[in-house]
Amino acid sequence: MQISGRVFKYGDNVDTDVIIPARYLNTSDAAELASHCMEDIDKEFVKNVKKGDIMVAGKNFGCGSSREHAPLAIKTSGISCVIAESFARIFFRNSINIGLPILECKEASEDIKNGDDVSIDLSSGKIVNNTSGKVYNAEPFPPFMQELINAGGLAEYMRRNG
């Protein structure tokens, strides 16, 4: 699966309360959640994000509470993949469960800048910064996890294959 988009860049320790502030957790409506995604650290995010764009962050992305609302808000906002140096384990699993592709790659996390144009081959883990020409290699997911992501998450995978 190929993905291309413009980068929204964030730093280390972006927690789930920053991704989707707790004051909006009274709904499970994905579109409503997406309309508030990242608003406490980037007021312009929801106005500027387009379908297919990519989020890049530093260490420990998605730390904090275990809510699925955070990856759901990111995915529904239009982000097609999150690249970070590392992810909080529960965020990592929740992302796979809802079909949000994520890749760990320290070099890409450090080098890619806000606004860069990036292409990703999820099947190989190859990340290309089309702006700088640099190429990075993340560890691709095993085939079963790629199937979950391609299906749109665990629930959809089970509906199709259950």
N, C-alpha and C positions, 0 to 999 in steps of 0.2 A: 504494500500500500504506500503510495506516494502522497506527501503533504507539502504544501508550499504556502508561505505567508509572511507577513510582517511581524516583527518581534516587539513584544511588550516585556521590558526587563525590570526585574525586582531583585532585592538583595537576599541576605541570609535570614533564616528564622521567620519567614512569612507564615503566620499561624492562621488557623481556620477562622478565628474571629476577625482577622483582617480580610480574608478572602470573602467571607459572607458574615457581616456583623450579626451578633446574637439577637439584636433587636428585630431582625427580619425572619427569625426562625419560627414564627407563628404560622408559616405557610409551607407547604411542600410543593407548591406550584413552581415548576422549574423556570418558567419565563419571569415570574415575579422575583425569584432568587437572583437570576441573571441580571436583572435590572439594577441590582445593588452590589454586584460583584466588584470587589476591590475598591469600593468608594471611599473607604477611610484612609487609603494611602495614595489613591489615584482617581480623583474626581472625574477626570476626562476619559477613563478607561471605557465605560459603557457607551459613551458617545462616539468613540473612535474605533473600537474593536469591530472587525469584519469577519465574517465566516471564513474559517481557514487560517486565521492568524495564529501565532505561536507565542507561548509564554516561556520566558527563560528566567531562572532564579538561581540563587546560591545554595547554601547548605540548609538542610533540615526543612525543606519546603513542606507546608501542610502540617506543621506541628500543632499541638494543642488538642482540642477535643476530637472525638472520633466520629463526628457527624458526617454523613454522606452528602449533606447540603453543599459542602465546599467544592468537591470535584464536580458535582452536578451544576452548580452556578457557573463554574469555569467553562464546562463543556457547552452548556446552553447559551452562554454569552457569545459563542462562536469560535472559541479557542479549539484548535484541532490537535494540539499536543503541548505538553509541558516538558521542558528540559531543565534539569537542575543538577547541581553537584550531588545532592542527596535528598531523599524524601523521608518524612516521618513514615514509619511502617504502616500505621493504620490508614493514612492518606493514600499510600501506595496501593494497598489492597482495595480500598474503596474506589479508587480511580479505575482499576481493572474491572471491578464489579459493575461499574456504570458505563464502561466502554470508553473511558478517556485515556488515550495513549500518553504515556509518560516515559521519559528516557533519562537515565543518569549518565552524565558525562561532564566531568570536572573541567576539561579544557574548553568545551563549548560554553559551559556556564560562565567561565571567566572571560572568554574572548568576545563572544557575541554581544553586540551593543543594541540598545533600544533603537527601534526603527530599521534595523538590518532586515534584509530579505533572505529568508532561510528555506531550504528544501530538505526534506527528510524522507528516507526510504525506511519505513518501519520494519520491513522484513529483514533488512541487513543491519539496521542500526546506523547507517551512514547519514551524517548531517553535513550539509554543504551550506556555508555562509556565502550566498551569491553576491553579497556586497563586497566582502573582502577576498573571496576566492578560497578561503581556508576550508579544509575538510576535516571532520572529526568522526570518530567511531565510538558509538555507544554499544553496549551489549544488547542485542535484540532479544525480544521475548521468545521463549520457546513456542513451538507451533500451537500448542493448546491455548496458551494465553493470547496469541495472535488471533486465534479463532474467536475467543471471547470478545476481544476488542472489535474485530471486524463485524461481529453480530450486533454490536451496540451495547454489550454488557452481559452479565451473567443471566439476568432474567430473560432477555430476548434469546440468548443462546439456548437456555432450557426450554423455552417455548418451541423453538425450531427443532431441537434434538431430543427433547424429553421423552 
